[in-house]
Amino acid sequence: MTQTIEPVDIARTHTPQERVDAWLSEFEQALVARDIPRVAGMFAVSSFWRDLVTFTWNLKTVEGRDGVSDMLSERLDDTDPTGFHTTETPDEADGVVSAWIEFETATSRGKGHLRLTVDADTGQDVAWTLLTTMQELKGYEERQGSSRIKGAVHGSNADTQNWAEKKEIEEKELGYSVQPYALVVGGGQGGIALGARFRQLGVPAIVVDRAERPGDQWRGRYKSLCLHDPVWYDHLPYLPFPPNWPVFAPKDKIGDWLEMYTKVMEVPYWTKTTAKSATYDEVAKEWTVVLDRDGEEVILKPKQLVMATGMSGKKNVPNFPGMDEFEGEQHHSSEHPGPDAYVGKRVVVVGSNNSAHDICKALYETGVDVTMLQRSSTHIVKSDSLCDIALGDLYSERAVESGMTTGKADLTFASLPYRIMHEFQIPVYQQIAEQDKDFYDRLEKAGFQLDFGDDGSGLFMKYLRRGSGYYIDVGASELVADGKIKLVAGQVDRISKTGVVLDDGTELPADLIVYATGYGSMNGWVADLIDQETADKVGKCWGLGSNTTKDPGPWEGEQRNMWKPTQQENFWFHGGNLHQSRHYSLYLALQIKARYEGIDTPVYGLQEVHHLR
């Protein structure tokens, strides 16, 4: 006779705190014992461990027990993790216990997030998701809070140079008699945020940009541009926007903030500087970068080179037949100056995403006869709905009032592995679609082609997968629905002398054609700066490999090439929106800081290259 023992229902007999404490204790014991099969068995069959630098010196998500085993087989001994504990009382919802944790490794201190679920067969807690993130390197902590520098000298001091004098000397020497360890090409929000991180970590670095002033990357855009993301989502590291800052900041206000931030955070920033060429010495392990600094040729020898030219590459200008014969004006949306010069003229905007809508709205409101040409379906989400339903729990005034911090919100978002993130997004956009049904019905009645992504997961997944195909509505969609912005759907056959000719023979008369046709991959800049061989060596940037529209597989698990080691040694990409520039600048800076200090950084799971462009 065989007797079976019923599994213990741990969810009914233990509190969430007891369950997390027990799991973390066993997890640490197994790690210390180097018992990798035991550790792997503590994860669900379908599970995800997302590591940001601590174990992998990479941004890497491993899946399932085999993924955990493979990663730990390579990285456990060197990492030597200990001290796992909760920092808040865990909570439970829908059968999942969630907990914030901290821990240490041989070289760093980290924070993380754990989700436990009950194994149906054993009745025991197993990890469904685990996030581990590096927050600081031991012995190289940032001087902030209680450890901040004193600044003033109280008492006798042999050093008679004040702060301003020292800063002036540094500005004269850095890049000339003193070489930077890192060079950041691109001085928008990404380069500035990373430069601030380097400054606080003591990494000698220079940020270069061709603009005349920090922030000109925003000032130079079309007149009506405002941020579409709310202020709580957009803080920069160390220095958040003040509480009276607009929810959606105008472009020139953002430009001024970036200029102020660069100065206050003491970011070494070279304006009017163009990177002309770069070559890598495999023996010396350093770059030679030729710069034009306001007419002066300067040659730098950094060890690390970072491309921080945004999340996109060069502007994508289509090559339609007849473009060279057009008698009017035509330009890419990135070059659009605003509506004022086009009053009384006819404008065709080719495209139907964010820039196209913004430009059309500004043109219409200035009295211009404007037509939007939609070539493919677009996801539309009302700004108010996005802020309330999609972002409200993490990035909003109500989130702040409930005790949510920017750091905690960032880690909450990071704790959802990309593989399953769409499953959490689909119900959000189903709720939005239901709430705003009348709005969507009116748009479709006007002939606008709508979508919610290939799988209904909406804006964030479209952004992460392809970086395009959406518009956050701040009023243009109402103008389209009302017929005030003219809408035509179709494909361009050619450009005539007087307008745009569609494949059905329809001609749209135009005095100006704006190509709101997006941008290529960031590695297009690499071909220009270094060479095509290196651009192909590192491969396409952005996307997850989801095998959805414009995001070809195979599955990558993380953003291609972003904020992590690439196939080109000592070469990195940094970019994205303000949220990503803030959050991921920490992990990129720590990776480069470790190399600067000579810490061993064996990379697990270096990304393979599947797509060149």
Salt bridges, closest charged atoms under 4 A:
GLU26 OE2 - ARG38 NE 3.86
GLU63 OE2 - ARG419 NE 2.98
ASP77 OD1 - ARG34 NE 2.86
ASP78 OD2 - ARG75 NH1 3.08
ASP80 OD1 - ARG34 NH2 3.16
GLU88 OE1 - LYS408 NZ 2.97
GLU92 OE2 - ARG19 NH1 3.36
GLU102 OE1 - HIS85 NE2 3.55
GLU104 OE1 - LYS138 NZ 2.89
ASP125 OD1 - ARG19 NH2 2.71
GLU136 OE2 - ARG109 NH1 3.12
GLU141 OE2 - ARG109 NH1 2.73
ASP159 OD2 - LYS166 NZ 2.81
GLU168 OE2 - LYS172 NZ 3.50
GLU170 OE2 - ARG199 NH1 2.73
GLU171 OE2 - LYS167 NZ 2.59
ASP216 OD1 - ARG219 NH1 2.73
ASP252 OD2 - LYS251 NZ 3.17
ASP256 OD1 - ARG213 NH2 3.93
ASP256 OD1 - ARG219 NH2 3.01
GLU259 OE1 - ARG213 NH2 2.74
GLU259 OE1 - ARG219 NH2 2.88
GLU266 OE1 - ARG199 NH2 3.25
GLU286 OE1 - LYS303 NZ 3.41
ASP294 OD2 - LYS272 NZ 3.66
GLU329 OE2 - HIS331 ND1 3.25
GLU335 OE2 - LYS315 NZ 2.04
ASP340 OD2 - LYS223 NZ 3.15
ASP358 OD2 - HIS228 NE2 3.13
GLU365 OE2 - LYS361 NZ 2.98
ASP369 OD1 - LYS486 NZ 2.96
ASP388 OD1 - ARG398 NH1 3.00
ASP393 OD1 - ARG398 NH2 2.84
ASP410 OD1 - HIS579 ND1 3.31
ASP410 OD1 - ARG582 NH2 2.77
ASP410 OD2 - HIS583 ND1 3.94
ASP441 OD2 - LYS437 NZ 2.78
ASP451 OD1 - LYS462 NZ 2.92
ASP455 OD2 - ARG465 NH2 2.86
GLU478 OE1 - ARG442 NH1 2.83
ASP482 OD1 - ARG442 NH2 2.67
ASP493 OD2 - ARG494 NE 3.61
ASP511 OD2 - ARG346 NE 3.66
ASP528 OD2 - LYS314 NZ 3.13
ASP536 OD1 - ARG613 NH2 3.57
ASP551 OD1 - ARG560 NH1 3.26
GLU556 OE2 - ARG560 NE 3.20
GLU558 OE1 - ARG50 NH2 2.78
GLU569 OE1 - LYS285 NZ 3.09
GLU597 OE2 - LYS593 NZ 2.63
GLU608 OE1 - HIS610 NE2 3.85
